[in-house]
Amino acid sequence: MNWFAIVTFIVILVSIYIYAYYRSRSVDINSSDGYFLGGRSLVGTTVGMSIIMTNLSTEHLVGQNGQSYVAGMEVMAWEVTAAIAIVIGAWVFIPKYLKYGVNTISDFIEIRFDTMTKRIVSILFMFTFVVSFMPVVLYSGALIFNDLFNIDEFLGVGRLTAVAIIAFFIGIIGVSYLILGGLSLLAHSDSIYGIGLIGGGFLVAVLALFVLGDSNLLKGIDTVISQTPEKLNAWGAVDSDIVPWPTLFFGMLFNNLYFWCTNQMIIQKSLAAKNLKEAQKGMIYVGFFKISGAFFLVLPGIIAFNMFGGDLQMDSAYPALISEILPGWASGIFAAVVFGAIMSSFVGALNATVTLFSLDFYKPVIKKSATTKDMAIMGKIVTVVVGLLTIVIAPFISIFPQGLFAVVQEFNGLYSMPLLAIILVGFYSRKTSALGAKLTFVFHVLTYSASKVVIPEIHYLYVWSVLFILDLLILIAFSHLKPEKDDFEFEKYKNKVDMTPWRHVKWTGIVVLLLVVAMYVVFSPLVLAK
């Protein structure tokens, strides 16, 4: 075990915590608004970095690079095409959420449909956060830490046992982090960790190319292009197991709209912005970042294939690459950056789960007289309970053979498409049907679950492509055939922040969209994948 790396790791973590605590100490975490939404005080850079770090974690570093190790650049769809949905979020979704002054996505659903629909959505959010997303983050993070510090050898235990022990300690630290500082502490930590993760991610790709090219960067690049041009094709085959190209325009687009525009874990950071201008800035920053993600969340997997051949297990490719290329003295620095990614995603999802429970169930159902202080206290109690439950589940993620990233995506499919349909109808239709919303969820959950049994060979992105359209048609039909008695009054609800838009949001969004197109031209048979 490298003790210098361990000391470096601890020093970096403590330094970032002190910085974040100093920056966030003005926020009262004993109030519900302060604990859950950071006092609505975040600026664009903080919003952007916090979203990036909540989204980007070890299930991306390990999972997406593992998929690209097998399938190549088609995996970049999860990163690059996300920028399209993010721009739409900045232009359309965020202004509408802030206009209605909501605290959660489910708040908006209650405004447009009813309380029961809101609680169904909240339960589905919390279920998938607890049983898939957070355990995957802990498990994948523990995999990297074990490979960096050889914890299994140091303790004299098996790899899975070591991973479970590491996941336990990471989870406990994450729970403590949220209790001590709330969303504001996390967001300010993310500002530093985000810079480190982006820089460190690119550095890994560059170092790997140097090693592959025998200390020659250009030779390394040439090796990847000349030896594996087929892996540089971002357009997956129609029957691809990873991302079939037709789904880029349907299932993938619909999923990105769900994740970046209706997912509580992501949107909560934008709702914590001090005004619309800062929220839109943050989203556009994220759009540029997602395009760059192809170079450190996908490319290293292809480099690993060139370096080790195709005999590794999918989720072992990135940890093996790190062990091969990273100098011993740098292990502590990289571990600190990875730890920041784990904390951001784990604590971000934990905060979203606790926020949904406290605002949607504790206050209106369990204790209607609860003050904001009571809600913050209950939030901390639920933080501990949910955190411990997640820690227990994490080691069992190892039984899923399809890879870490696919586990999260397929679980999200339980509710992602009907949620997107409900939000869109809520935005644009004066007539809605609470009954239609509930039946849409029931139809989707049953049909999607049945598809896993009846047509398991059909890629889930194809299934989503069809189900979203059916979900939307069912909801629209009920909204016209059995609508609520009164038309919705859009003008009735008041915003809680300044709604002046960012004056550069249109043209910067267009630049992001053009870069997406450019990436798909470069990584195609027209240019690199010849």
Secondary structure, DSSP 4 states (H G I P E B T S, - for coil): --HHHHHHHHHHHHHHHHHHHHHHTTS-TTSHHHHHHGGG-B-HHHHHHHHHHHH-SHHHHHHHHHHHHHH-GGGGHHHHTHHHHHHHIIIIIHHHHHHTT-SSHHHHHHHHS-HHHHHHHHHHHHHHIIIIIHHHHHHHHHHHHHHHHTHHHHHT--HHHHHHHHHHHHHHHHHHHHHHHHHHHHHHHHHHHHHHHHHHHHHHHHHHHHHHTTS-HHHHHHHHHHH-GGGG--SB-TT-SS-BGGGGGTHHHHHHHHHHHH-HHHHHHHHTBSBHHHHHHHHHHHHHHHHHTHHHHTHHHHHHHHHH-S-S-GGGHHHHHHHHHS-GGGHHHHHHHHHHHHHHHHHHHHHHHHHHHIIIIIIIII-TT--HHHHHHHHHHHHHHHHHHHHHHGGGGGG-TT-HHHHHHHHHTTTHHHHHHHHHHHHH-S---HHHHHHHHHHHHHHHHHHHHH-TTS-HHHHHHHHHHHHHHHHHHHHHHS--SS---GGG---SSB-PPPTTHHHHHHHHHHHHHHHHHHTSTTTT--
